[in-house]
Amino acid sequence: MKAAAAVIDADAIAASLARPWESIPDSEKTFVLRTVDSSRCSFHTGWQWPAPGTLVVAPDWEPTDRCGYGLHGLLNGNGNHRLISFAKDAIGQVVQVVRAEIVVITADGGGKVKFPRCIEVFSGTLRESVRELLKRDADASAGIVPFAQVTDDRDRETIATPAGAGAASATGDRGAASATGYRGAASATGAQAVACARNESRARAGENGILILIAEPDPDVEGSRARAVVRYVGEGGIKAGVFYKLDGKGQVVESADDDDDYLPFPANIKQLVADRLAENEKLHNEGCADA
């Protein structure tokens, strides 16, 4: 079934554009996720994006329900995720836009929005950009997270099963649980139990338990080896029944139950990512995912 055409109030958009960006409160703005190539150029048109923090204005803006004639992206990360580049050298962008100026595109398959102006508030890897979007935007979609997490070579090689398939649990006193699968969870909730986690997994233990978190070797450093980081429940602020993980600096930090690092992956994640990479190349040659 063909999607209904978007309702566009061109007069309201024009009135909003007449207001200086600085005069518009943040409560009237929201966020869009998009990607550019490693040179910060649009995949579709080659248009060069300025440095983050700059007010970007589309030179060809038209408030119409069709691709082109504006800046494009996924509103709150929602939409057709195939229009986002999953290439490992792609740059993810979180841009702030004015709600009243957004046009929802339904033509040509839809799945995106366009807007006449924005400010790029964050850029980084796609994974980093999705995390930033989730922090900033209560309406952000978590559906893209599993795919954003597998945009580098190491992730593509290590993910073979859905997250959670590497989970291990031990509930008895003095028990032990070990999670070695990628981003799994080790839960040893009995008294004086031991929970061990590696491959970016997380762990929790019960009263007087022990956490062993493995810092993986750095593949870029010759002779690098795995290191064990040990923490004891009840000491140094480590709490019973709370998940902990190693952050990017190898420090032990709490991991919330809904930590976006551990959202479930689809069982066929590796094939989905491969398919999307192939689709990206085709869509970015033929489509208009960005400005």
VEXMI-317659 format. One record per residue: residue in three letters; residue number from 1; y, x negated, z of N, C-alpha, C in turn. Coordinates in steps of 0.1 Angstrom, whole numbers, padded with zeros to 4 digits. Each point is the difference from the previous one (the first is absolute). Layout:
residues N
  rest   nr   n.yy   n.xx   n.zz  ca.yy  ca.xx  ca.zz   c.yy   c.xx   c.zz
   ALA  NUM      Y      X      Z      Y      X      Z      Y      X      Z
...
This chain:
residues 291
  rest   nr   n.yy   n.xx   n.zz  ca.yy  ca.xx  ca.zz   c.yy   c.xx   c.zz
   MET    1  -0012  -0008   0000   0012   0008   0000   0012  -0009   0000
   LYS    2   0010   0003  -0008   0012  -0007  -0001   0009   0003   0012
   ALA    3   0006  -0011   0006   0008   0002   0012   0013   0007  -0004
   ALA    4   0005   0008   0009   0012   0007  -0002   0012  -0010  -0001
   ALA    5   0009   0003  -0009   0012  -0009  -0001   0008   0000   0013
   ALA    6   0005  -0012   0003   0008  -0002   0012   0013   0008  -0001
   VAL    7   0005   0005   0011   0013   0007   0001   0010  -0011   0003
   ILE    8   0010  -0002  -0009   0010  -0010   0002   0013   0006   0001
   ASP    9   0007  -0003   0011   0014   0005   0002   0009  -0012  -0004
   ALA   10   0004  -0001  -0013   0008  -0011  -0005   0014   0000   0007
   ASP   11   0006   0012   0003   0013   0000   0007  -0001  -0006   0014
   ALA   12  -0011   0003   0007  -0001  -0005   0014  -0002  -0015  -0001
   ILE   13  -0007  -0005  -0010  -0002  -0014  -0001   0013  -0007  -0003
   ALA   14   0008   0006  -0009   0013  -0006  -0004   0009   0000   0012
   ALA   15   0000   0010   0008   0008   0001   0012  -0004  -0011   0010
   SER   16  -0013  -0003   0002  -0005  -0010   0008   0004  -0014  -0004
   LEU   17  -0001  -0002  -0014   0004  -0013  -0005   0015  -0003   0001
   ALA   18   0008   0010   0002   0014  -0002   0002   0003  -0005   0014
   ARG   19  -0009   0000   0009   0001  -0005   0013  -0003  -0015   0001
   PRO   20   0008  -0008   0006  -0003  -0014   0001  -0013  -0002   0008
   TRP   21  -0009  -0009  -0004  -0012  -0002   0007   0001  -0002   0015
   GLU   22   0010  -0008   0004   0002  -0003   0014   0004   0013   0008
   SER   23   0005   0010  -0006   0004   0012   0007  -0011   0010   0002
   ILE   24  -0011  -0003  -0006  -0012   0009   0001  -0009  -0004   0012
   PRO   25  -0002   0008   0010  -0008  -0004   0012  -0014  -0002  -0004
   ASP   26  -0007  -0008   0008  -0014  -0003  -0002  -0009   0013   0001
   SER   27   0005   0010   0007  -0008   0012   0001  -0001   0007  -0013
   GLU   28   0009  -0003  -0010  -0001   0006  -0013  -0006  -0009  -0010
   LYS   29  -0007  -0010   0005  -0006  -0010  -0009  -0015  -0001   0003
   THR   30  -0008  -0005  -0009  -0014  -0002   0003  -0005  -0012  -0008
   PHE   31  -0013  -0002  -0001  -0005  -0013  -0006  -0010   0002  -0011
   VAL   32   0001  -0009  -0009  -0009   0000  -0012  -0007  -0014  -0001
   LEU   33  -0013   0001  -0004  -0008  -0012  -0002  -0001  -0003  -0015
   ARG   34   0002  -0013  -0004  -0001  -0003  -0014  -0004  -0015  -0001
   THR   35  -0003  -0005  -0012  -0004  -0014  -0002   0007  -0006  -0012
   VAL   36   0002  -0013   0001   0006  -0007  -0012  -0009  -0013  -0001
   ASP   37   0002  -0007  -0011  -0008  -0012  -0002   0005  -0011   0008
   SER   38  -0006  -0012  -0001   0003  -0011   0008   0014  -0006  -0002
   SER   39   0006   0004  -0011   0014  -0004  -0003   0010   0011   0004
   ARG   40  -0005   0010   0006   0008   0012   0005   0005   0008  -0013
   CYS   41  -0008   0000  -0010   0003   0008  -0012  -0009   0012  -0001
   SER   42   0006   0011  -0005  -0008   0012  -0002  -0012  -0003  -0009
   PHE   43  -0012   0005   0003  -0011  -0002  -0008   0001   0007  -0014
   HIS   44   0007   0011   0000   0001   0008  -0012   0011  -0004  -0010
   THR   45   0012  -0003   0006   0011  -0003  -0008   0005  -0014   0000
   GLY   46  -0005  -0007   0011   0005  -0014   0001   0014  -0001   0007
   TRP   47   0005   0012   0005   0013   0000   0006   0000  -0009   0013
   GLN   48   0010  -0008   0002   0000  -0009   0011   0006   0006   0012
   TRP   49  -0007   0001   0011   0005   0005   0012   0008  -0010   0008
   PRO   50   0012   0004   0005   0008  -0009   0008  -0007  -0004   0014
   ALA   51   0007  -0008   0007  -0005  -0004   0013  -0001   0012   0010
   PRO   52  -0010   0000   0009   0000   0011   0010   0013   0002   0007
   GLY   53   0003   0012   0004   0012   0003   0007   0012   0003  -0009
   THR   54  -0002  -0001  -0013   0010   0004  -0009  -0001   0014  -0004
   LEU   55   0011   0007  -0002   0000   0014  -0005  -0003   0000  -0015
   VAL   56  -0012   0005  -0003  -0004   0000  -0014   0003   0014  -0006
   VAL   57   0006   0000  -0012   0004   0012  -0007  -0006   0000  -0014
   ALA   58  -0007   0011  -0003  -0007   0001  -0013   0011   0001  -0011
   PRO   59   0000  -0008  -0010   0011   0000  -0010  -0002   0012  -0010
   ASP   60  -0012   0006   0000  -0003   0010  -0010  -0003   0014   0006
   TRP   61   0005   0002   0012  -0005   0012   0008   0002   0013  -0007
   GLU   62  -0011   0008   0000   0001   0014  -0004  -0009   0008   0009
   PRO   63   0005   0011   0006  -0008   0008   0009  -0009   0009  -0007
   THR   64  -0010  -0005  -0007  -0009   0008  -0008  -0015  -0002   0004
   ASP   65  -0008   0009  -0002  -0014  -0001   0003  -0008  -0007  -0011
   ARG   66   0003  -0013  -0001  -0008  -0008  -0009   0002  -0014   0004
   CYS   67  -0010  -0008  -0004   0000  -0014   0004   0011  -0008  -0007
   GLY   68   0005  -0010   0007   0011  -0007  -0005   0013   0005   0005
   TYR   69   0011  -0006  -0003   0014   0004   0003   0002   0001   0015
   GLY   70  -0004  -0011   0007   0002   0000   0014  -0009  -0011   0006
   LEU   71   0000  -0001   0013  -0009  -0009   0008  -0012   0008   0005
   HIS   72  -0011  -0006   0000  -0013   0008   0003  -0008  -0006   0011
   GLY   73  -0008   0009   0006  -0009  -0005   0010  -0008   0012   0006
   LEU   74  -0007  -0003   0011  -0008   0010   0007   0008   0004   0013
   LEU   75   0004   0013   0001   0007   0005   0011  -0008  -0001   0013
   ASN   76   0004  -0007   0010  -0007  -0001   0013  -0014  -0006  -0003
   GLY   77  -0002  -0007  -0011  -0013  -0006  -0003  -0010   0011  -0006
   ASN   78   0004   0012  -0002  -0008   0011  -0005   0001   0000  -0015
   GLY   79  -0010   0005  -0007   0000   0001  -0014  -0012  -0007  -0007
   ASN   80   0002  -0003  -0012  -0011  -0007  -0008   0000  -0015   0003
   HIS   81  -0009  -0004   0009   0000  -0014   0004  -0004  -0009  -0012
   ARG   82  -0005   0005  -0010  -0003  -0008  -0012   0012  -0005  -0007
   LEU   83   0012   0005   0004   0012  -0005  -0006   0006  -0011   0008
   ILE   84  -0006  -0004   0011   0003  -0012   0008  -0008  -0011  -0005
   SER   85   0006  -0012  -0001  -0008  -0012  -0005  -0008  -0006   0012
   PHE   86  -0013  -0002  -0002  -0008  -0006   0010  -0003  -0015  -0004
   ALA   87   0008  -0005  -0010  -0002  -0014  -0003   0004  -0009   0012
   LYS   88  -0008  -0011   0002   0002  -0007   0013   0014  -0007   0000
   ASP   89   0007  -0002  -0011   0013  -0006   0000   0011   0010  -0001
   ALA   90  -0003   0013   0001   0010   0010  -0001   0008   0000   0013
   ILE   91   0013   0004  -0001   0008   0001   0012   0002   0015   0003
   GLY   92  -0003   0003   0012   0002   0014   0005   0014   0002   0005
   GLN   93   0006   0012  -0003   0013   0003   0005   0001   0013   0007
   VAL   94   0007   0000   0011   0004   0012   0007   0014   0002  -0002
   VAL   95   0004   0011  -0007   0014   0003  -0003   0004   0013   0007
   GLN   96   0013   0000   0004   0005   0012   0007   0008   0007  -0011
   VAL   97  -0002   0014   0000   0007   0008  -0009   0006   0012   0007
   VAL   98   0008   0007  -0007   0007   0012   0005  -0009   0012  -0004
   ARG   99  -0004   0008   0010  -0009   0011  -0003   0006   0010  -0010
   ALA  100   0013   0003   0000   0006   0009  -0009   0000  -0004  -0014
   GLU  101  -0003  -0013  -0002   0001  -0006  -0014  -0014  -0002  -0006
   ILE  102  -0010   0004   0007  -0014  -0003  -0005  -0003   0011  -0011
   VAL  103  -0006  -0004  -0011  -0006   0009  -0009  -0015  -0003  -0001
   VAL  104  -0008   0011   0003  -0014  -0001  -0001  -0005   0001  -0014
   ILE  105  -0007  -0009  -0005  -0005   0000  -0014  -0013   0007  -0001
   THR  106  -0001   0010  -0008  -0013   0007  -0002  -0005  -0002  -0014
   ALA  107   0009  -0004  -0010  -0004  -0003  -0014  -0008  -0012  -0001
   ASP  108  -0008  -0001  -0010  -0007  -0012  -0003  -0010  -0004   0011
   GLY  109  -0005   0010   0007  -0010  -0003   0010   0007   0000   0014
   GLY  110   0013  -0002   0001   0007   0000   0013  -0005  -0010   0009
   GLY  111   0000   0003   0013  -0005  -0009   0010   0010  -0010   0005
   LYS  112   0013   0002  -0003   0010  -0009   0004   0014   0007   0001
   VAL  113   0010  -0007   0004   0013   0006   0001   0010  -0010  -0007
   LYS  114   0012   0004  -0003   0010  -0009  -0005   0013   0003   0008
   PHE  115   0009  -0009  -0001   0012   0001   0008   0011  -0009  -0006
   PRO  116   0013   0003   0002   0010  -0008  -0007   0005  -0013   0007
   ARG  117  -0003   0000   0013   0004  -0012   0007  -0008  -0002   0013
   CYS  118   0000  -0013   0005  -0008  -0003   0011   0004  -0013   0006
   ILE  119  -0005  -0003   0012   0001  -0014   0006  -0014  -0004   0004
   GLU  120  -0004  -0012  -0005  -0013  -0005   0004   0001  -0006   0014
   VAL  121  -0007   0006   0009   0001  -0004   0014  -0011  -0009   0004
   PHE  122  -0010  -0002  -0009  -0011  -0009   0003  -0007  -0004  -0012
   SER  123  -0004  -0013  -0001  -0009  -0004  -0011  -0010  -0010   0005
   GLY  124  -0012   0000  -0005  -0011  -0009   0004  -0012   0003  -0008
   THR  125  -0012  -0003   0005  -0012   0004  -0006  -0001   0015   0001
   LEU  126  -0009   0005  -0008  -0002   0015   0000  -0005   0004   0014
   ARG  127  -0009  -0008   0006  -0005   0003   0013   0012   0000   0010
   GLU  128   0008  -0010   0000   0012  -0001   0009   0009   0012  -0002
   SER  129   0002   0004  -0013   0010   0010  -0003  -0005   0014   0005
   VAL  130  -0013   0002  -0001  -0006   0013   0004   0001   0000   0016
   ARG  131  -0002  -0011   0006   0001   0000   0015   0014   0003   0004
   GLU  132   0010  -0006  -0007   0014   0003   0003   0003   0014  -0003
   LEU  133  -0005   0006  -0010   0003   0014  -0003  -0005   0009   0011
   LEU  134  -0012  -0003   0005  -0006   0008   0010   0008  -0001   0013
   LYS  135   0006  -0012   0003   0008  -0001   0012   0013   0008  -0001
   ARG  136   0006   0000  -0012   0013   0006  -0002   0000   0015  -0003
   ASP  137  -0011   0004  -0005   0000   0014  -0006  -0011   0009   0006
   ALA  138   0004   0010   0007  -0009   0009   0007  -0008   0008  -0011
   ASP  139   0006   0001  -0012  -0007   0008  -0010  -0008  -0009  -0009
   ALA  140  -0002  -0012   0003  -0007  -0009  -0009  -0015   0003  -0001
   SER  141  -0005  -0002  -0012  -0014   0002  -0002  -0008  -0012   0004
   ALA  142  -0011   0002   0008  -0009  -0011   0003  -0011  -0002  -0010
   GLY  143   0000   0009  -0010  -0011   0000  -0010  -0001  -0013  -0008
   ILE  144   0012  -0006  -0002   0000  -0012  -0008  -0004  -0013   0008
   VAL  145  -0001   0001   0013  -0002  -0012   0008  -0013  -0007  -0003
   PRO  146  -0012   0006  -0001  -0012  -0007  -0004   0002  -0009  -0012
   PHE  147   0007   0006  -0010   0001  -0008  -0013   0010  -0011   0002
   ALA  148   0010   0002   0008   0010  -0010   0002  -0006  -0012   0007
   GLN  149  -0010   0003   0008  -0007  -0011   0008  -0009  -0009  -0008
   VAL  150  -0003   0004  -0012  -0009  -0008  -0008   0006  -0005  -0013
   THR  151   0013  -0005   0001   0007  -0005  -0011   0000  -0015  -0001
   ASP  152  -0008  -0007   0008  -0001  -0015  -0002  -0015  -0003  -0001
   ASP  153  -0003  -0012  -0006  -0013  -0004  -0003  -0010   0001   0011
   ARG  154   0005  -0005   0012  -0009  -0001   0011  -0005   0014   0004
   ASP  155   0009   0010   0000  -0003   0013   0004  -0010   0006  -0010
   ARG  156   0002  -0002  -0013  -0009   0006  -0010  -0014  -0005   0002
   GLU  157  -0001  -0013   0004  -0014  -0006   0002  -0006   0005   0013
   THR  158   0007   0002   0010  -0006   0003   0013  -0003   0015   0003
   ILE  159   0007   0009  -0007  -0002   0014   0002  -0012   0004  -0008
   ALA  160  -0011   0003   0006  -0012   0005  -0007  -0004   0013   0005
   THR  161   0005   0004   0012  -0004   0013   0006   0012   0006   0005
   PRO  162  -0001   0014   0003   0012   0006   0006   0003  -0005   0014
   ALA  163   0013   0000   0004   0003  -0004   0013  -0007   0009   0010
   GLY  164  -0005  -0005   0011  -0007   0008   0009  -0015  -0003  -0001
   ALA  165  -0004  -0004  -0013  -0015  -0003  -0002  -0003  -0012   0008
   GLY  166   0010  -0009   0003  -0002  -0012   0007   0002   0002   0015
   ALA  167   0000   0012   0005   0003   0003   0014  -0013  -0002   0008
   ALA  168   0002  -0004   0013  -0011  -0002   0009   0004   0005   0013
   SER  169  -0009   0006   0008   0003   0006   0012  -0011  -0003   0011
   ALA  170   0004  -0003   0012  -0009  -0002   0011   0006   0007   0012
   THR  171  -0007   0009   0006   0006   0008   0011  -0006  -0004   0014
   GLY  172  -0010  -0007   0000  -0006  -0003   0013   0007  -0012   0007
   ASP  173  -0002  -0001   0013   0006  -0011   0007  -0007  -0013  -0004
   ARG  174   0009  -0011  -0001  -0004  -0013  -0004  -0006   0000  -0015
   GLY  175   0004   0010  -0008  -0005   0000  -0013   0009  -0009  -0009
   ALA  176  -0003   0000  -0013   0008  -0008  -0010   0000   0007  -0013
   ALA  177   0012  -0001  -0006   0002   0006  -0014   0007  -0010  -0008
   SER  178  -0004  -0001  -0013   0005  -0010  -0009   0003   0006  -0013
   ALA  179   0012  -0001  -0005   0004   0005  -0013   0003  -0011  -0009
   THR  180  -0007  -0002  -0011   0002  -0011  -0009   0004   0005  -0014
   GLY  181  -0001   0013  -0003   0005   0005  -0012   0015   0000  -0001
   TYR  182   0005   0001  -0012   0015   0000  -0002   0007   0012   0006
   ARG  183   0009  -0004   0010   0008   0010   0007  -0008   0011   0006
   GLY  184  -0011  -0004   0006  -0008   0009   0008   0005   0001   0015
   ALA  185  -0008   0004   0009   0004   0002   0014  -0012  -0003   0009
   ALA  186   0002  -0008   0010  -0010  -0002   0010   0005   0006   0013
   SER  187  -0009   0009   0005   0004   0008   0012  -0011  -0002   0011
   ALA  188   0003  -0007   0011  -0010  -0002   0011   0007   0005   0012
   THR  189  -0003   0013   0003   0008   0007   0010  -0006  -0001   0014
   GLY  190  -0012  -0005   0001  -0007  -0001   0014   0007  -0011   0008
   ALA  191  -0002   0001   0013   0005  -0011   0009  -0005  -0013  -0004
   GLN  192   0009  -0010   0000  -0004  -0014  -0002  -0007  -0002  -0013
   ALA  193   0003   0008  -0010  -0006  -0002  -0013   0009  -0009  -0009
   VAL  194  -0006  -0004  -0011   0006  -0010  -0009   0002   0007  -0014
   ALA  195   0012  -0001  -0005   0003   0005  -0014   0005  -0012  -0008
   CYS  196  -0007  -0002  -0012   0004  -0011  -0009   0003   0005  -0013
   ALA  197   0011  -0005  -0006   0004   0005  -0013   0006  -0011  -0009
   ARG  198  -0004   0001  -0013   0005  -0010  -0010   0003   0007  -0013
   ASN  199   0004  -0007  -0010   0004   0005  -0013   0011   0011   0002
   GLU  200   0010  -0003   0008   0011   0009   0002  -0004   0013   0007
   SER  201  -0012   0000   0006  -0004   0012   0008   0007   0000   0014
   ARG  202  -0001   0010   0007   0006   0002   0013  -0010   0002   0011
   ALA  203   0004  -0001   0012  -0010   0001   0011   0006   0006   0013
   ARG  204  -0008   0007   0007   0004   0005   0013  -0012  -0001   0010
   ALA  205   0003  -0001   0013  -0010  -0002   0010   0003   0008   0012
   GLY  206  -0010   0003   0009   0002   0007   0012   0005  -0008   0011
   GLU  207   0000   0005   0012   0004  -0007   0012  -0007  -0013   0002
   ASN  208   0008  -0011   0002  -0004  -0013   0002  -0008  -0006  -0012
   GLY  209   0003   0006  -0012  -0007  -0004  -0012   0007  -0012  -0006
   ILE  210  -0006  -0005  -0011   0005  -0012  -0007   0002   0004  -0015
   LEU  211   0011  -0005  -0005   0003   0002  -0014  -0001  -0014  -0007
   ILE  212  -0007   0000  -0011   0000  -0013  -0008   0004   0004  -0014
   LEU  213   0012  -0005  -0004   0006   0003  -0013   0000  -0013  -0008
   ILE  214  -0006   0000  -0012  -0001  -0012  -0008   0011  -0001  -0010
   ALA  215   0007  -0011   0001   0010  -0004  -0010  -0006  -0007  -0011
   GLU  216   0000   0006  -0012  -0007  -0006  -0012   0006  -0013  -0005
   PRO  217  -0008  -0008  -0006   0005  -0013  -0005   0010   0003  -0012
   ASP  218   0010  -0009  -0001   0010   0001  -0011  -0006  -0006  -0012
   PRO  219  -0002   0008  -0011  -0007  -0005  -0012   0009  -0010  -0007
   ASP  220   0013  -0001   0003   0009  -0009  -0006   0001  -0013   0007
   VAL  221  -0006  -0002   0012   0000  -0012   0008  -0013  -0006   0000
   GLU  222  -0001  -0012  -0005  -0013  -0007   0000  -0005  -0003   0014
   GLY  223  -0012   0003   0003  -0006  -0003   0013   0003   0011   0010
   SER  224   0007   0010  -0004   0003   0011   0010  -0013   0007   0004
   ARG  225   0000   0005   0012  -0012   0006   0005   0003   0013   0008
   ALA  226  -0009   0008   0002   0002   0012   0008   0002  -0004   0015
   ARG  227   0009   0008   0007   0003  -0003   0014  -0002   0013   0008
   ALA  228  -0005  -0001   0012  -0002   0012   0008   0011   0001   0010
   VAL  229   0006   0012   0001   0010   0003   0009  -0006   0009   0011
   VAL  230   0000  -0004   0012  -0007   0008   0011   0010   0006   0009
   ARG  231  -0002   0012   0003   0009   0007   0010  -0009   0008   0010
   TYR  232   0005   0001   0012  -0008   0007   0011   0007   0013   0004
   VAL  233  -0007   0011   0000   0006   0012   0004   0004  -0001   0015
   GLY  234   0012   0005   0002   0006  -0001   0014   0008  -0013   0002
   GLU  235   0000  -0009  -0009   0008  -0012   0001   0010  -0001  -0012
   GLY  236   0012  -0004   0003   0010  -0002  -0010   0004   0012  -0008
   GLY  237  -0001   0012   0007   0005   0012  -0006  -0011   0007  -0009
   ILE  238  -0012  -0006  -0001  -0010   0006  -0008  -0006   0012   0007
   LYS  239   0000   0012  -0007  -0004   0012   0007  -0014   0005  -0005
   ALA  240  -0007   0007   0009  -0013   0005  -0003   0001   0012  -0010
   GLY  241  -0009   0000  -0010   0000   0012  -0009   0010   0000  -0011
   VAL  242   0008  -0011  -0001   0010  -0002  -0010  -0004  -0010  -0011
   PHE  243   0002   0004  -0012  -0003  -0009  -0011   0010  -0011  -0001
   TYR  244  -0005  -0012  -0003   0008  -0012  -0003  -0004  -0007  -0013
   LYS  245   0010  -0006  -0006  -0003  -0007  -0012   0009  -0013   0000
   LEU  246  -0002  -0009  -0010   0009  -0011  -0002   0010   0003  -0010
   ASP  247   0013  -0003   0003   0010   0002  -0010   0001  -0011  -0010
   GLY  248   0009   0000  -0009   0001  -0010  -0010   0002  -0014   0005
   LYS  249   0005  -0001   0012   0002  -0013   0007  -0011  -0004   0009
   GLY  250  -0011   0008   0000  -0011  -0004   0009   0001   0004   0014
   GLN  251   0011   0009   0003   0002   0005   0013  -0008   0013   0003
   VAL  252  -0004   0002   0012  -0008   0012   0003   0010   0011   0003
   VAL  253  -0001   0011  -0007   0009   0011   0001  -0008   0013   0001
   GLU  254   0006   0010   0006  -0007   0013   0001  -0001   0007  -0014
   SER  255  -0010   0007  -0002  -0002   0007  -0013  -0002   0015   0003
   ALA  256   0009   0008  -0004   0000   0015   0003  -0012   0006  -0007
   ASP  257  -0005   0011   0006  -0012   0007  -0006   0003   0004  -0015
   ASP  258   0012   0003  -0003   0003   0003  -0014   0007  -0011  -0008
   ASP  259  -0003  -0012   0005   0005  -0012  -0007  -0002   0001  -0015
   ASP  260   0010  -0001  -0008  -0001   0002  -0015  -0009  -0012  -0006
   ASP  261  -0002  -0011   0007  -0009  -0010  -0005  -0014   0004  -0001
   TYR  262  -0003   0011   0008  -0014   0004   0001  -0003   0014  -0005
   LEU  263   0009   0005  -0009  -0003   0013  -0006  -0013  -0001  -0008
   PRO  264  -0008   0010  -0001  -0012   0000  -0008   0002  -0004  -0015
   PHE  265  -0008  -0009  -0005   0000  -0002  -0014  -0010   0009  -0007
   PRO  266   0003   0004  -0012  -0010   0007  -0007  -0013  -0009  -0002
   ALA  267  -0011   0006  -0001  -0013  -0008  -0001   0000  -0008  -0013
   ASN  268   0007   0004  -0010   0000  -0007  -0013   0013  -0007  -0002
   ILE  269   0006  -0005   0011   0013  -0006  -0001   0001  -0011  -0010
   LYS  270  -0010  -0009  -0001   0001  -0011  -0010   0001   0005  -0014
   GLN  271  -0008   0010  -0004   0000   0005  -0013   0013   0007  -0003
   LEU  272   0005   0008   0010   0013   0007  -0001   0011  -0010  -0003
   VAL  273   0001  -0011   0008   0010  -0010  -0002  -0001  -0006  -0014
   ALA  274  -0012  -0003  -0005  -0001  -0006  -0013   0004   0010  -0011
   ASP  275  -0003   0013   0002   0004   0010  -0009   0015   0001   0000
   ARG  276   0006   0000   0011   0015   0002   0001   0007  -0012  -0006
   LEU  277  -0005  -0012   0002   0006  -0012  -0007   0000   0002  -0015
   ALA  278  -0011   0005  -0005  -0001   0002  -0015   0009   0011  -0004
   GLU  279   0001   0010   0008   0009   0012  -0003   0014  -0005   0000
   ASN  280   0004  -0008   0010   0013  -0005   0002   0005  -0007  -0013
   GLU  281  -0008  -0008  -0005   0004  -0008  -0012   0003   0010  -0012
   LYS  282  -0009   0010  -0001   0002   0010  -0011   0013   0009   0003
   LEU  283   0001   0005   0012   0011   0008   0003   0014  -0007   0000
   HIS  284   0000  -0012   0004   0013  -0007   0000   0004  -0004  -0014
   ASN  285  -0010   0000  -0010   0003  -0003  -0014   0004   0013  -0007
   GLU  286  -0005   0012   0005   0002   0012  -0007   0008   0010   0008
   GLY  287   0000  -0001   0013   0006   0010   0009   0014  -0004   0004
   CYS  288   0004   0005   0011   0014  -0003   0005   0000   0001   0015
   ALA  289  -0008  -0008   0007  -0001   0000   0014   0013  -0004   0007
   ASP  290   0008  -0007  -0007   0012  -0005   0007   0012   0000  -0010
   ALA  291   0011  -0005   0005   0013   0001  -0008   0000  -0010  -0011
